[in-house]
Structure formats: structure tokens, C-alpha cells
């Protein structure tokens, strides 16, 4: 879309990349435990080509929107490298050249990586603040300083790899990133550092230039739709796919019954635009604007900013109220609508204002 909803990255993270999400048919596996790859076959082939010609770099940057599968690919590559010894030539000759990085979940390496217990794999990310229960704003420098000594240790298997995966690498401070330079300048043999980031531009040029950058684009709508189909009612599928904007992580988040109800209700009270159902809006605000409804409030903000962005870009996605807004508002009014909502949400969240006012004020932005 035209606008980058930065708030989404902080609150949602990479659902597909880092967490487990309940679906109608059970738990959607975490990145560490996922044997499936959704899209990005071209990136997989690039990695295979690097290995085939012996040009695997010591540093990789996987960048792209939240929830598109960057961490899934990182762990997929790690498992493949850890099983390298299984693909060497023996008395029966050289094994067939692999066409993918797939390692079956029956392989012992798979379970070691999935459990976080592989001795040659170090995983680093933003820790959870015990006081708030939310992830901290950045990866602590103390965690980053563990990388160099880890990568210099001898692998647990002869000639094996040592791999470090840093999630949310764009949140590293300058001092954290500077601590990586020594290991990137003088990397040990068969040591690999994978930096997963939503914003590659946040990395220092000295760090970025010593890595190979592989950008992950949003997933195609068909990929998201087919993955969601077993988990979502057909009547909701198109809306969730449009809302996700190519992020399977977001799609799974919005498909959760509680979050989907917020999306449905939030849209329904705009159906009569330019007239508003204010009594229903007030009830909606009283229900979801109270303490303890953080997820519902986040989903509400993301949905309304998405709608405003759609209006600016002229993308109605078959939603009648968006079609009317696109047809009836001037470009100046469309831009003002988005700016008003963004400023309103920022003020309410940053100032810790009453979230009932946040919800009511969002509808007022459409009325003005």
C-alpha cells in the first residue's frame, strides 16, 4: 500500500515467522517447526545456487514486511546446512543434487532446531519485558555480544556449520551493530549470521555492506488465500486476504475469531456512510475500548488505517462503503482522512488516552 503501517510491526511482529497461531484445524507451526514454505521459491533457489558454487556468504540479510516468511526461510536454511553431512558422496557415488532446502520433520535435526536445542544454532531477538508482558523495543547489546564467541567455537560435528539467527535486527542499537563488525570482518569458516529485519535501511552501512541482502516481497494473494482456505469461512476470505496485504502472519492474526469480529463490526458501522449508526458505535466503543482489550484495539486501528489507505489508493476490494468513499471524496479529503486517523491514533496511544474516545474519534474522522 501507499502507507507503511509501522505500528503493525511493533505489535504484531512476524506471526508466521516467530509464533504459533491457533487455527480451526489446530496450531499453525512456528517458524522453527515449519516444514512448509509459502512462496519465495526464487529466494530458495538463490540460496541453493550459492551453496552449489561454494559462495555462501558469512552474513545474510532477510528483509521484508512482517509475516511473509523470513524466519521460516532462515530456519529452513539452517536445517539444510546442519544436514550437509548427509549429502556427501559415499561408496555409491554422489547424491542427487537437491532441488529445495526441504528437510523432513522426521529427521532428528528437524526436532533439534524446532525445540531450540541444536548446539550449533544461536537464536537472538527482542526479549519480553517481565513487567509489561510485551516485547522490548530493541535487541539488547548484551545478547549481540554473545554472537562472536559463539561463532568462533568449534561445531559439534566435524566440519559442521555454526549459525546465528537475529530476529528484529533493525531494532539493534548502533553499539549493538558495531559489535557485529569484528565477526563480519573476520568470520570463521562455515559460520553464518542471518539478520531478519523489516527495515534493511535501519542497518548500519558497515554492517549491511558485509552481508548479502535478500529482500522478501509480500506474498501473492493466491498464496495467502489457499493457506487460509481451510481455516476461514468463504464469506470472510477475500476481506482477510485484502487486509493482510501479502502478509500471512497478519492474515492468520485477523482470521482469529475474536479479531475477525472486531473487523466485521468496525466495518459494519460505516455501511450507512455518510450517515453513522452512533448508538451502535457507542456500544462498540464501550465494549472494546476498555482495559484488557489491547488486541481488539490494535486490530481496530490497523483496520481503519487500512481503509483510509485503500481510499487514497482507490482500491475498494469490493467493499461498498470504500467504493462510495472513493467516488465521493476529493483527493485532498482522502489524504486528510488518512492523516487525521493516523494523528488521532498516535495521540491516543502515545498519550494513553481513553480508548473509547479513540474508537469514537475514528468514526468522527469519516464524518467530518
C-alpha positions in Angstrom: 0.0 0.0 0.0 0.9 3.7 -0.2 1.4 3.9 3.5 3.7 1.8 5.8 1.8 1.0 9.0 4.9 0.8 11.2 2.7 0.2 14.3 1.8 -3.1 12.9 5.4 -4.4 13.0 5.8 -3.5 16.7 2.5 -5.0 17.8 2.2 -8.0 15.6 5.8 -9.0 14.8 6.1 -11.9 12.4 3.2 -14.2 13.5 4.2 -16.7 10.8 7.9 -16.0 11.4 8.0 -16.3 15.2 4.9 -17.6 16.9 2.2 -20.2 16.9 -1.3 -19.3 15.9 -4.4 -21.2 16.6 -6.4 -22.2 13.5 -9.6 -24.1 13.1 -7.6 -27.2 12.4 -5.1 -26.8 15.2 -1.9 -25.0 15.7 -0.1 -23.2 12.8 3.6 -24.2 13.4 6.2 -21.7 14.4 9.0 -20.8 12.0 11.3 -23.2 13.8 8.9 -26.1 13.4 7.6 -25.3 9.9 8.4 -27.8 7.1 6.4 -25.8 4.6 7.5 -22.9 2.5 4.8 -20.4 1.3 6.1 -18.6 -1.7 9.7 -17.3 -2.1 10.8 -20.2 -4.3 13.1 -17.9 -6.2 14.9 -16.9 -3.0 15.3 -20.6 -2.1 16.8 -21.3 -5.5 19.3 -18.4 -5.0 20.4 -19.9 -1.7 20.8 -23.3 -3.3 22.9 -21.8 -6.1 25.2 -20.0 -3.6 25.8 -23.4 -1.9 26.2 -25.2 -5.2 29.0 -22.9 -6.3 30.6 -22.6 -2.9 29.7 -18.9 -2.4 27.6 -19.0 0.7 28.3 -15.6 2.4 29.0 -15.3 6.1 26.2 -12.8 6.5 22.7 -12.7 5.1 20.0 -10.0 5.5 16.5 -11.2 5.0 14.3 -8.1 4.8 10.6 -7.6 4.1 7.2 -6.9 5.7 6.2 -8.7 8.9 4.7 -12.1 8.5 5.9 -13.0 4.9 8.1 -15.9 6.0 11.6 -14.5 6.5 12.2 -16.6 9.7 10.6 -19.6 8.1 13.3 -19.4 5.4 16.1 -18.8 7.9 15.3 -21.9 9.9 14.8 -23.9 6.7 18.3 -22.9 5.5 19.7 -23.7 9.0 18.3 -27.2 8.9 19.6 -27.8 5.4 23.1 -26.7 6.4 23.1 -28.8 9.5 22.3 -31.9 7.4 25.0 -31.2 4.9 26.9 -34.3 6.0 24.0 -36.5 4.9 24.6 -35.3 1.3 28.3 -36.1 0.8 29.5 -38.7 -1.7 29.9 -42.2 -0.5 30.8 -45.6 -2.0 27.6 -45.4 -4.0 28.6 -42.1 -5.6 27.3 -38.5 -5.1 23.7 -38.0 -4.0 21.3 -36.3 -6.3 21.6 -32.5 -6.4 18.9 -31.1 -4.1 16.1 -29.0 -5.7 15.0 -27.4 -2.4 16.0 -26.7 1.2 13.4 -29.1 2.5 14.3 -31.3 5.4 11.6 -33.8 6.6 10.2 -33.4 10.1 11.2 -37.0 10.7 14.9 -36.0 10.5 16.5 -35.7 14.0 17.9 -32.3 13.1 14.4 -31.0 12.5 13.3 -31.7 16.1 16.6 -30.2 17.5 16.1 -26.9 15.6 12.3 -26.9 16.4 13.0 -27.2 20.1 15.8 -24.6 20.1 18.2 -27.3 21.3 20.6 -27.6 18.4 24.1 -26.9 19.9 25.3 -25.1 16.7 22.3 -22.7 16.5 22.0 -19.4 18.4 18.7 -17.6 18.2 18.6 -13.9 19.3 15.7 -11.5 19.4 13.9 -8.9 21.4 13.2 -10.3 24.9 9.8 -10.0 26.7 9.6 -7.3 29.4 8.5 -9.2 32.6 6.7 -6.1 33.9 4.5 -5.4 30.9 4.5 -8.9 29.2 5.3 -7.1 25.9 8.4 -7.4 23.8 11.1 -4.8 24.5 11.8 -2.1 21.9 15.2 -3.4 20.9 17.6 -6.4 20.9 19.9 -5.8 23.9 23.6 -5.3 23.2 24.4 -8.0 25.8 22.6 -10.5 23.5 24.5 -9.3 20.4 27.8 -9.7 22.2 27.1 -13.4 22.6 27.4 -13.9 18.8 31.2 -13.5 18.2 32.3 -16.1 20.8 29.6 -18.5 19.7 30.5 -18.4 16.1 34.2 -18.9 16.9 33.5 -22.2 18.8 34.1 -25.5 17.1 31.0 -27.0 15.6 29.5 -30.1 17.4 30.1 -32.1 14.2 33.3 -32.2 12.3 33.3 -29.6 9.5 29.8 -28.5 10.5 28.2 -25.1 10.5 27.7 -22.6 13.3 24.6 -20.4 12.6 23.2 -17.4 14.4 19.7 -16.0 13.6 18.9 -12.5 14.8 15.2 -11.6 14.6 14.1 -7.9 14.6 17.7 -7.0 13.6 16.5 -3.5 12.6 15.9 -2.7 16.3 19.6 -3.2 17.2 21.2 0.0 18.6 24.3 1.5 16.9 26.5 -0.1 19.6 24.9 -3.5 19.1 25.5 -3.3 15.3 29.1 -2.1 15.8 29.7 -5.2 17.9 28.9 -7.3 14.9 31.6 -5.8 12.7 34.5 -7.7 14.0 32.9 -11.1 13.4 31.7 -9.9 9.9 35.2 -8.6 9.0 37.0 -11.8 10.1 34.4 -14.6 10.0 35.3 -18.1 10.9 34.9 -20.8 8.3 31.4 -22.3 8.0 29.9 -19.6 10.2 26.7 -17.9 9.1 24.9 -14.9 10.5 21.3 -14.3 9.4 19.8 -10.9 10.2 16.0 -10.8 9.9 14.6 -7.3 9.5 11.5 -5.4 8.5 13.7 -2.4 7.5 17.0 -3.1 5.9 17.7 0.6 5.9 18.0 0.6 9.7 21.2 -1.4 9.5 24.4 0.5 9.5 26.1 0.7 6.1 29.2 -1.0 7.6 27.1 -4.0 8.6 24.8 -4.1 5.5 27.8 -4.0 3.1 29.3 -7.1 4.6 26.2 -9.2 4.1 24.2 -10.4 1.1 20.7 -8.8 1.0 17.8 -11.0 0.0 14.5 -8.9 0.0 11.3 -10.9 0.7 8.3 -9.3 -1.1 4.7 -9.6 0.1 3.1 -13.0 -0.7 0.7 -13.2 -3.6 -3.0 -13.1 -2.7 -3.3 -16.6 -4.1 -0.7 -18.0 -1.7 -2.4 -16.3 1.3 -5.9 -17.4 0.1 -5.0 -21.0 -0.3 -3.3 -21.2 3.0 -6.2 -19.6 4.8 -9.0 -21.5 3.0 -9.2 -24.5 5.4 -9.2 -22.0 8.4 -11.6 -19.3 7.3 -15.3 -19.1 6.2 -15.5 -18.4 2.4 -17.5 -15.2 3.1 -14.6 -13.7 5.1 -11.7 -14.9 2.9 -11.5 -12.0 0.5 -11.6 -9.4 3.2 -8.9 -11.1 5.2 -6.7 -11.5 2.2 -7.1 -7.8 1.3 -6.4 -6.7 4.9 -3.3 -8.9 5.1 -1.6 -7.1 2.1 0.6 -10.2 1.4 1.5 -11.0 5.0 0.4 -14.5 6.0 1.2 -13.5 9.6 -1.3 -10.7 9.5 -3.8 -12.9 7.8 -3.6 -15.5 10.5 -4.0 -12.8 13.1 -7.1 -11.3 11.5 -8.5 -14.8 11.0 -8.7 -15.4 14.7 -12.4 -15.3 15.6 -12.0 -12.5 18.2 -10.1 -10.3 15.9 -12.3 -11.1 12.9 -15.3 -9.9 14.9 -13.7 -6.6 15.5 -13.0 -6.2 11.8 -16.6 -7.1 10.9 -18.2 -4.8 13.4 -15.8 -2.0 12.7 -16.8 -2.0 9.0 -20.5 -2.6 9.6 -21.0 0.7 11.4 -19.7 2.6 8.4 -22.0 0.9 6.0 -24.5 3.7 6.1 -21.9 6.4 5.3 -22.3 9.4 5.3 -24.8 8.6 8.0 -23.4 7.0 11.1 -25.0 4.5 13.5 -23.9 6.4 16.5 -25.8 4.4 19.2 -24.2 1.2 17.8 -20.8 2.9 17.6 -21.1 3.9 21.2 -21.9 0.4 22.3 -18.9 -0.9 20.2 -16.6 1.6 21.9 -17.8 0.7 25.3 -17.3 -3.0 24.6 -13.8 -2.9 23.1 -12.4 0.4 24.4 -12.0 -0.8 27.9 -8.8 -2.0 29.6 -7.7 -5.5 28.7 -8.8 -5.3 25.1 -5.4 -4.4 23.7 -5.6 -6.8 20.8 -9.0 -5.6 19.7 -7.9 -2.0 19.9 -4.8 -2.8 17.7 -6.9 -4.6 15.2 -9.4 -1.7 15.1 -6.6 0.8 14.4 -5.0 -1.3 11.7 -8.3 -1.9 10.0 -9.2 1.8 9.9 -5.8 2.9 8.7 -6.0 0.2 6.0 -9.4 1.5 4.9 -8.1 5.1 4.7 -5.1 3.9 2.7 -7.4 2.0 0.4 -9.5 5.1 -0.2 -6.4 7.2 -1.0 -5.1 4.5 -3.4 -8.6 3.9 -5.0 -8.7 0.2 -4.0 -12.2 -0.7 -2.9 -11.7 -4.5 -2.8 -15.4 -4.9 -3.4 -16.4 -3.3 -0.2 -19.4 -0.9 -0.8 -18.5 1.7 1.7 -15.0 2.0 0.3 -16.4 2.3 -3.2 -18.6 5.2 -2.0 -15.8 7.0 -0.2 -13.5 6.7 -3.2 -16.2 8.0 -5.6 -17.4 10.9 -3.4 -14.3 12.3 -1.7 -11.8 14.6 -3.3 -8.1 13.6 -3.2 -7.5 16.4 -0.7 -10.2 15.0 1.6 -8.9 11.4 1.1 -5.4 12.4 2.2 -6.8 14.4 5.1 -8.8 11.4 6.2 -5.7 9.2 6.5 -3.7 11.9 8.2 -6.4 12.6 10.7 -6.8 9.0 11.6 -3.0 8.4 11.9 -2.6 11.5 14.1 -5.6 10.6 16.2 -4.4 7.0 16.9 -0.9 8.2 17.6 -2.2 10.8 20.1 -4.5 8.2 21.8 -1.8 5.5 22.1 1.1 7.8 22.9 -0.9 9.7 25.4 -2.5 6.7 26.9 -5.9 8.3 26.4 -9.3 6.6 26.9 -9.6 4.0 24.1 -13.3 4.5 23.9 -12.6 8.0 22.7 -10.1 6.5 20.3 -12.8 4.4 18.7 -15.4 7.2 18.6 -12.9 9.7 17.2 -12.0 7.3 14.4 -15.6 7.3 13.2 -15.8 11.1 13.5 -12.9 11.3 11.1 -15.1 9.7 8.4 -18.0 12.0 9.2 -16.0 15.3 9.1 
